[in-house]
Amino acid sequence: MKDRLSSARTFLYKYVLSTFIGLGILLVTIVAFYDFGLLGFPILIVTIPLLSIIFFTQIKAKKVYMDGENLIVSNFRKTINIPFSEIKEVTEITFLSPRPIFVKFKKETEFGKKIMFLGYSKLFLFFSPHPAANKIRNVIKL
């Protein structure tokens, strides 16, 4: 049986929200340059970090499950199984919601040496570790 670790809204965050937010930011930047000319340049300076945040916290997100022996990772087009023995480290960014959780591998996988997924919704976590990250940590310590 598969144990879901990633948010059920991963598809929504990865494709729908990131597209609308990204296009909105770009539209504001274009309008600023059109209306203000070079005075719109400060908007561009803000646009680049905002789009980077969207890219690194939403677009790169994967759907992640675990079964008895593997981490099952999907990018919604392809699904791969990665043995728990290949996991090197699990980290997370505690002040964001949904919480990005990073899994580093010992060897290169089809999705790279590191993946990111958005942990499932859990209320009142604040700065404590996410239960999904702890599940993986507990398995790799065995």
C-alpha positions in Angstrom: 0.0 0.0 0.0 1.3 3.5 -0.9 1.6 6.2 1.8 1.1 9.6 0.3 3.7 12.2 1.4 3.1 15.1 -0.9 0.2 17.5 -0.9 -3.0 16.5 -2.8 -2.8 20.0 -4.3 0.6 19.5 -5.9 -0.9 19.6 -9.4 -2.7 22.8 -8.6 0.4 24.5 -7.2 2.7 23.1 -9.9 0.7 24.0 -13.0 -2.3 26.2 -12.3 -1.3 28.6 -9.6 2.3 29.0 -10.8 1.1 29.8 -14.3 -1.4 32.4 -13.2 0.9 34.0 -10.7 3.8 34.0 -13.1 1.8 35.5 -15.9 0.4 38.1 -13.5 3.9 39.2 -12.4 5.0 39.4 -16.0 2.0 41.4 -17.0 2.6 43.9 -14.1 6.2 44.2 -15.3 5.2 44.8 -18.9 2.6 47.4 -17.9 5.1 49.2 -15.7 7.6 49.5 -18.5 4.9 50.6 -20.9 3.5 53.3 -18.6 6.7 54.4 -16.9 9.5 53.6 -19.4 12.8 53.1 -17.6 11.2 54.1 -14.3 9.6 50.7 -14.4 13.0 49.1 -13.9 12.6 48.6 -10.1 9.6 46.4 -10.9 11.9 44.2 -13.0 14.3 43.9 -10.1 11.4 42.6 -8.0 10.0 40.3 -10.8 13.2 38.2 -11.1 13.3 37.0 -7.5 9.5 36.4 -7.4 9.6 34.2 -10.5 12.6 32.4 -9.1 10.7 31.7 -5.9 7.8 30.3 -7.9 10.1 28.1 -10.0 12.0 26.7 -7.0 9.0 26.2 -4.7 6.2 25.1 -7.1 7.2 24.3 -10.6 9.9 21.8 -9.5 7.5 20.0 -7.2 7.0 16.2 -7.5 4.3 13.9 -6.3 5.8 11.5 -3.7 4.6 8.3 -2.1 6.3 5.6 -0.2 5.7 1.9 0.0 7.5 -0.7 2.0 10.8 -0.5 0.1 10.8 2.5 -2.2 10.1 6.2 -2.6 7.7 6.5 -5.5 8.3 9.9 -7.3 6.2 11.3 -10.1 6.4 14.5 -12.2 2.8 13.8 -13.5 4.3 12.4 -16.8 6.7 9.7 -15.5 6.9 7.7 -12.3 10.1 6.2 -10.9 10.8 4.0 -7.8 13.9 4.9 -5.8 15.1 2.5 -3.1 15.3 4.0 0.4 19.0 2.9 0.5 19.7 5.6 -2.2 18.4 8.5 0.0 21.2 10.6 1.4 19.4 13.4 3.2 16.0 15.0 3.8 15.7 18.7 4.5 12.8 21.2 4.5 12.0 24.9 4.6 10.0 25.3 7.8 8.7 28.8 7.3 6.8 28.3 4.0 3.4 26.8 3.5 2.9 24.4 1.8 6.2 23.1 3.1 8.8 22.3 0.5 10.7 19.1 1.4 13.9 18.2 -0.3 15.3 14.7 -0.7 18.9 14.2 -1.8 20.1 11.0 -3.3 23.5 9.2 -3.3 23.4 8.7 -7.0 21.8 10.5 -10.0 18.2 9.5 -10.7 16.0 10.3 -13.7 14.8 13.4 -11.9 18.3 14.4 -10.8 20.3 14.1 -7.5 17.7 16.1 -5.6 13.9 16.3 -5.7 11.4 18.6 -4.0 7.9 17.9 -3.0 5.3 19.9 -1.1 4.3 18.2 2.1 0.7 17.4 2.7 -1.4 19.9 4.6 -0.9 19.8 8.3 -2.1 22.5 10.7 -0.1 24.1 13.5 3.3 22.9 12.4 5.0 26.2 12.8 8.7 25.5 13.0 8.5 21.8 13.9 9.5 19.1 11.4 6.9 18.0 8.9 5.5 14.4 9.5 6.2 13.4 5.9 9.9 14.4 6.2 10.1 12.5 9.5 8.6 9.4 7.9 11.4 9.3 5.3 14.1 10.1 7.9 12.8 7.3 10.1 12.9 4.8 7.3 16.5 5.7 6.2 17.8 5.4 9.8 16.8 1.8 10.0 
